[in-house]
Amino acid sequence: MQLIGGRLPLFDPFGWDPEQGLDAAIELLGWSCERDDGGSAAEALDRLRRACQEGPVLAGPLEMGLLAHQPGSGRAVGADHYVVVLAVDDDTVLLHDPEGHPYATVPTGVFAESWRGELVAYLERPYAMRSGFVRRERVSQAEALRRSLPAGVAWLGGRKDKPVPPGTLGQAEAAERTAELVAEGLDPEVRQLWQAFAVRVGARRLNDLAVCLTSMGLGKGAAVAAGQARIVGGLQRPVVAGDDAALTAGLRELAPTYERLRAVLGS
């Protein structure tokens, strides 16, 4: 867990962002690719069009709120997202959206505006994409998971090699301070983000972790992760119902579990 800038609580490791996650996953699974970004919208679309002639392109982060095929779209809200682009012509971008929209189409200009990702805080330059995927090594999912464990333990320990906004806290400190923010009166925007997205994503990630650790024979770690998933999932009703006492209690119950998981996996 991290409390970004002392204000935004998310169920990510301290200093982590999806760009780092994608780079790590691609390498762990035995693949390599080219990453490009920057330039004008016209230059980026031309780059994307050329890359799609060689194969699918992973585009993002982009602004989910501006993707025209998404219900309720039309306003940038800072919701980061990734899509797989299959083809680009003068008028339309054809893509697979992992939110549940295969072969969706978006007007080219609208896609470019979403792709600019102006409100995505961790995006340094717009129009980021990954293409030219090449398999360097055949790696099973089980082996990729095993290789990921040292980095996972390092993230749990609070890596200091990644720049973070001032005031950012991680793991137990993030949970405890977030509990204090709830008691003081949680920011309505943060509450809305937790209601719609953050809690369910956090619980899903932890449950997936428990499944992965079980598959590796790491039962003690899996038990801790499963317990974390239940705690985080249990925050959904309180955050929707406005039961801040239960929300605070859940966060304080969660706080010590991060060190517990680090100790179990580190051993």
N, C-alpha and C positions, 0 to 999 in steps of 0.2 A: 504494500500500500504506500502511496505517496500523497502528501498534501502540498500541491504545487504552489509556490509563492506564499505559503501560509494561508491560502484561501480555497483552492480547488482540490477536493479529495477524490482520488481515483484509485481503483484497485490494480495499480501498476507498481512495479518495483521503483524504488528511489532512483531517479535519473534516467529511467527507461522511456523510450517512445517507440511507436510502431516501425519507424524507419530502421532502428537498430534491430528490432525483432525480425523484420523481414530479411535483413542482411544475414543475421545469424542462422535463420531457418534455411535459407537457400544454400549457404555453405555447408551446414550440418547434413543436409540431404544429398550432398555431392554435386551440386550444380554451381554454375557461375553465370553471370549475365553482365550486361552493360547498363549503367545508370546515367541518365542525362536529365538536365533541367535547365531552366533559365530561358532568356530570350523573350521575344514578343509572342503574342498569341498566334500570329500567322506563322512565325518560324517554328513554334512548338507543334502546331497542327501539321505542318509540312514534315517535320521530323517524325511525328507519330504515323502519318500516312505512309512514309517510306518504310518504317520499321514493321508495320503490319503486313507488308508484302512478304516479309521473311517469316512471320509467325505471330502468335498472340503477344500482346504487350500488356504488362501490368502498369496501370496508370494510377498515380496518386502519391501522396494524399490529395484528395480533392474535397470540395464542400458538398456534403450529402444534401444539404438543404436546397441546393440549386439544380439538382438532377431532375429534369422535367418529367421523367417516367415515374418518379416517386410520389405517392399520394401526399398531398399537403405541401408540396415543394413550392419554391418561388422566393424563399428568403434565406439568406445566409445566416446560419446559427452557430458556426464554428464546429460542426459535426464532421470529423475527419472520416474518410472512406477511401476504399480502393476498388477498382473495377478492372476487368480484363477486356481490353479493346481488341476487336476482331477485324474491323475494317473502318476506313474513313473515306467519305467522298465529299463533294463540295457542300452538301446540305446536311448530311447525317453521319453520326457516329454509331456503329453497331457494337454492342458490348454485352458481356455477361456480368451481372451484378450479384455478388454473393448474398445480398440482402433478400434474394429470392426472385430475381427477374432475369431469366436467361433470354438471350437474343433481344434485349431491349434496344430501342433506338432513341437518340437524343439529338436535337438540332445542333449542328456543329458549333455555332456561336454560343449556345447555351452551355454546351459541354466545356468549351474553352473558359467560360467565366467560372464554372464550377472547378475546373482543373487549376485555376489560378490559386485557389485555396487561401484567399486573403486572410481569413480569420483562424487558420490552423496555426496554432502558436509555435509548434516545433519545426515548421517548414521554413527553411532559410531562403530558398529560391522557388519560384512558381514552376508549374508544368513538369513535375518530376515523373519519370517513367523508367521502367526496367524492361529491357528487350534483349534479343540475341541469346536466349537461354541455351546453355550447353551442359550436358551431363559429363562431369569430369570423373566421377567415381560412382559405382553402384552401391548405395548405402541403404540398408533396410531401415524401416521405421524404428525397430528396436535398437539398432546400433546408433541411429541419430539421437534417440532419447538418451542412451548411455553417454554419448559424447557431450550432451547438453548439461549433464549434472554438475560438473565443476562450475560452469558459469551460473547455473541456477543457485548454487550455494553462495557464490560471490554476490549475486544480486540480493539474496536474503540478508547477507551480512552488511549491506549498505555500501556499494561501490562508490569510491570517491573520485574516480577518474572520468566521470561524466559531468559536464557543467549543468547546473540547475539554477533556476531563478532564486534570488535571495529569499530566505524564509522558508524554503522547502524542507519538509520533514519526511522521514521514511519509516515504514513498518510500525512498530509499537508506538513510537512518538507521534506518527501521523494519526493513528487510531485514537490515541488519548487526546490529542489536540482537537481532532474532529469532534469528539464527544463534547469537549468544552464549547466548541462553536455551536453545536446543537443546543446546548444548555443556554448559551448566550442569545440564541435566535438565529437559526440557519438562514443564510442568504437564499431568497426565493428562487434565484436562477440555479443555484446548486441543488436545492431540493427538487426542482423540476428535472434536472439532469439525472439525479439519482432515481427518481420515480420512473423515468422513461428508458433509462439506459444503463447507468453505472452499476447499480446493484445486481441486475440480472447478468450482466457481463462478468462481473466479479465472481458471482457464484458459479457461473458456467465454467470459467477458467479454472477455478479451484476443483470443481468436480472432474473436469478433464484431467487435471494434474493427478488426482487420486486414481483415476483409471489407468493413466500411464505408469504411475509408480507401482500399482498392482501388477501390471503386465511385466514389470522388471523384477518382480519378486521382492520389492521394498515395502513390505506390509506395514511397518511402523510409520514410515513417512506417508503412506497412503491413508492411514487412519487419521493422522493429523490433518492432512489436506481435506479429507472428507468432512471432518469436524468443522474446519474453517468454512467449507462450502455451505454447510447447514447454518452456521452463524450468519454469514453474509446474506444467504438467501432469506433468512429470517428477518432481515432488515426491510424487506420490501413492504410488508403490510404497515409497519410503523411509519415509514417515510411517506406513504400515501395517506394514511389515516391521521397524520399529525401527532402520533403518540411519541413525543420526543423523549419521554422517560424510558420507554422500551428501546428506542433508537440509541440513546446514550448507553444504556446497559449492554446492548449488543456490541457496540464498538469497544467498550471496556473489556468485555469478555474476549473479543477478538485480539486485542493488543498483544498479550503474551504468547499467542500461538505462533507468531512469526519466528521468534527465537527458538521455540520448541521445534519447529520444522527444520530450521537451519542446523540445530544440534543433531537431530536424528539423521538428516541427509549427510551432514559433514562427517559423521562417524562411519 
